[in-house]
Amino acid sequence: MASIRQEKTANLIKQDLAVIFSENSRELFGGAFITVTVVRMTPDLGLAKVYLSFFTNAGADKDALLEMVRSKSNAVRGKLGRKIGKQVRIVPELAFYLDDSLDYADEIDNLLKK
């Protein structure tokens, strides 16, 4: 169970990361459409687990895009720090994960249609 402070910080980070990904998608991530689905904070607010969903061309590999985001996590954290630096004591480390819940829902839907 997350505390109120964890939830507020997670929501703040989620909103600002969504803006960062939409504004900098072309220059940092090759124009991929990246959606921040969930942010979970550790109790000490030092680490944010960020779950991302990618909407790309059929030929693009989601794992490769996730690795690209992970490789640029320092740049993303820097941009996040400039946005929320006055609101939090420490800008948390960012750990990015692939949110495959939409793919899972599509798979279940396809199985039910058969």
C-alpha positions in Angstrom: 0.0 0.0 0.0 1.5 3.3 -1.1 1.4 6.3 1.1 -0.3 9.5 0.0 3.1 11.2 -0.5 4.2 8.3 -2.8 1.0 8.6 -4.8 1.3 12.4 -5.2 4.9 12.1 -6.2 4.1 9.3 -8.7 1.3 11.4 -10.3 3.6 14.4 -10.5 6.3 12.4 -12.2 3.8 10.6 -14.5 2.4 13.9 -15.8 5.8 15.6 -16.3 7.3 12.5 -18.0 4.4 12.4 -20.4 5.1 16.0 -21.4 8.8 15.2 -21.7 8.2 12.2 -23.9 5.8 14.0 -26.1 8.0 17.1 -26.5 11.2 15.3 -27.1 10.1 12.2 -28.9 11.5 13.1 -32.3 15.0 14.2 -31.1 15.5 11.5 -28.4 13.5 8.5 -29.5 13.2 8.6 -33.2 9.6 9.8 -33.2 8.1 6.9 -31.4 4.8 7.6 -29.5 5.6 6.8 -25.9 2.9 6.7 -23.2 3.6 6.6 -19.5 1.0 4.2 -18.1 2.1 3.7 -14.4 4.7 5.2 -12.1 5.4 3.5 -8.8 7.6 5.1 -6.1 9.7 3.4 -3.5 9.0 4.4 0.1 12.0 6.6 0.3 11.0 8.3 -3.0 14.5 7.6 -4.4 13.4 5.3 -7.2 10.6 5.6 -9.7 9.5 2.5 -11.6 8.1 3.9 -14.8 6.0 1.6 -17.0 5.8 2.6 -20.7 3.6 1.7 -23.6 4.8 2.2 -27.2 2.7 2.8 -30.2 5.0 2.4 -33.2 5.1 1.1 -36.8 4.5 -2.6 -37.2 8.3 -3.1 -37.9 9.6 -1.4 -34.8 10.7 -3.6 -31.9 9.4 -2.5 -28.5 12.3 -4.1 -26.7 14.7 -2.0 -28.8 12.8 1.1 -28.1 12.8 0.3 -24.3 16.6 -0.1 -24.5 16.8 3.3 -26.3 14.8 4.9 -23.5 16.9 3.3 -20.8 20.1 4.5 -22.5 18.8 8.0 -22.5 17.5 7.9 -18.9 20.1 10.4 -17.7 18.9 13.0 -20.2 15.2 12.3 -19.3 16.0 12.5 -15.6 17.8 15.9 -16.2 14.8 17.2 -18.0 12.5 15.9 -15.2 14.8 17.6 -12.6 14.4 20.9 -14.4 10.6 20.6 -14.3 10.1 19.2 -10.7 13.3 20.3 -9.0 11.5 22.9 -6.8 8.7 20.5 -5.8 10.7 17.5 -4.6 13.8 17.2 -2.4 15.5 14.6 -4.6 14.8 13.8 -8.2 14.4 10.0 -8.2 16.3 7.6 -10.2 14.2 6.3 -13.1 13.8 2.6 -14.0 11.9 2.0 -17.2 9.8 -1.2 -17.8 7.6 -2.3 -20.7 3.9 -2.2 -19.9 2.4 -5.1 -21.9 -1.1 -5.0 -20.4 -2.6 -3.8 -23.7 -0.9 -6.6 -25.7 -2.2 -9.1 -23.0 -5.7 -7.7 -23.3 -5.6 -8.0 -27.1 -4.4 -11.6 -26.8 -7.3 -12.5 -24.4 -9.8 -10.7 -26.7 -8.6 -12.7 -29.7 -8.7 -16.0 -27.7 -12.3 -15.2 -26.7 -13.4 -14.5 -30.3 -12.3 -18.0 -31.5 
